[in-house]
Amino acid sequence: MKKVGKFIYIGLIFLFLYLPIFTLVILSFNDSKNPSSIWKGFTLRWFEEIFSRSEWMEALINTFVIGILAAGIATVVGVAACVGIMALSRRQRIWMLQLTNIPMVNAEIVTAISLMLAFAMFGISLSRGTILFAHICFCLPYVILNVLPKLRQTGTLAYDAARDLGAGPLKAFFSVVLPDIMPGVATGFLMSFTMSVDDFVITHFTRPSGINTLSTLIYSQQKVGIRTSLCALSTLIFLIVLLVLLVRMFVMNRAAADKTLKGGT
């Protein structure tokens, strides 16, 4: 009974999490303009509509370019910040971690308005660059949150051993430390990318008129009514994220298997 109860409980949790997504995917193939209407047949025309409309394609390109750049830059800066934090004393490290956690627990609207006012105060015109900078600031704490525990778990013994064997600081870090913390780095990058693609509030306050990401474009389209093409677009994003996660899982499992094989030999 305990096993049956566990399976039922876990099944209900996954049903609660993924049933809306599966409903969205199914409705994206419905041959009806209104996604809430009855099933009228299978079609792919809503996916064709996404790629045929220039504003959708421009928003899609803006979203993924900004997301990849913001996640990449935030990951590089976050890893360097984690190395610096680990070099601090225990008390300084605690204070620094508390300061790092503030942007994550702070209301997103406060961060968005603060960045908008900062750009205005320094006379910086809103552009794709301001969106990218805002997204980097928004993603950076999530990278530190994922990388720092792995760096703390790795310790300094392997790094010190590499230095004793004649490796320089950069050589020792990239050859010894970085491979050990790579799961945290990859997780931080993926979380940053997801947060950047998903963000609406910060993008809305730091973008100029005429430049949209998917979140701002969907918000503007929602005012005139939800179309099934929005379901198709959401399905496309979900499938891309799912593919990235599957590739990451495959690479990590392959790396773990190779590591185990090397350790056995």
ZILINQUI-V771590 format. One record per pair of residues at least 12 apart in sequence whose C-alpha atoms are under 6 Angstrom apart, sorted by the first residue. I is the first residue (numbers start at 0). J is the second residue. D is the distance in Angstrom with one decimal. If there is no record, write none. Layout:
i=I j=J d=D
i=I j=J d=D
//
This chain:
i=23 j=230 d=5.9
i=24 j=234 d=5.4
i=27 j=227 d=5.8
i=27 j=230 d=4.8
i=27 j=231 d=4.5
i=28 j=41 d=5.5
i=28 j=42 d=5.2
i=29 j=41 d=5.4
i=30 j=42 d=5.4
i=32 j=226 d=5.4
i=32 j=227 d=5.3
i=33 j=226 d=5.5
i=33 j=227 d=5.8
i=34 j=227 d=5.0
i=45 j=228 d=4.8
i=46 j=231 d=5.8
i=58 j=211 d=5.3
i=58 j=212 d=4.4
i=58 j=213 d=5.3
i=59 j=213 d=5.9
i=61 j=212 d=5.7
i=62 j=196 d=5.9
i=62 j=212 d=5.0
i=65 j=131 d=5.8
i=66 j=192 d=5.1
i=66 j=195 d=5.2
i=66 j=196 d=5.7
i=69 j=131 d=6.0
i=69 j=134 d=5.9
i=69 j=135 d=4.9
i=70 j=188 d=5.4
i=70 j=191 d=5.0
i=70 j=192 d=5.1
i=73 j=135 d=5.3
i=73 j=139 d=4.9
i=74 j=142 d=5.9
i=74 j=188 d=5.8
i=77 j=139 d=5.8
i=77 j=142 d=5.5
i=77 j=143 d=5.3
i=81 j=147 d=5.6
i=99 j=140 d=5.8
i=111 j=201 d=4.5
i=111 j=204 d=5.9
i=115 j=205 d=5.6
i=125 j=206 d=5.6
i=125 j=207 d=5.2
i=126 j=206 d=5.8
i=126 j=207 d=5.6
i=130 j=202 d=6.0
i=130 j=205 d=5.5
i=130 j=206 d=5.9
i=138 j=191 d=5.0
i=142 j=187 d=4.3
i=145 j=183 d=5.2
i=145 j=187 d=5.4
i=146 j=183 d=4.7
i=146 j=184 d=5.6
i=149 j=180 d=5.3
i=150 j=180 d=6.0
i=158 j=171 d=5.9
i=199 j=214 d=5.4
//
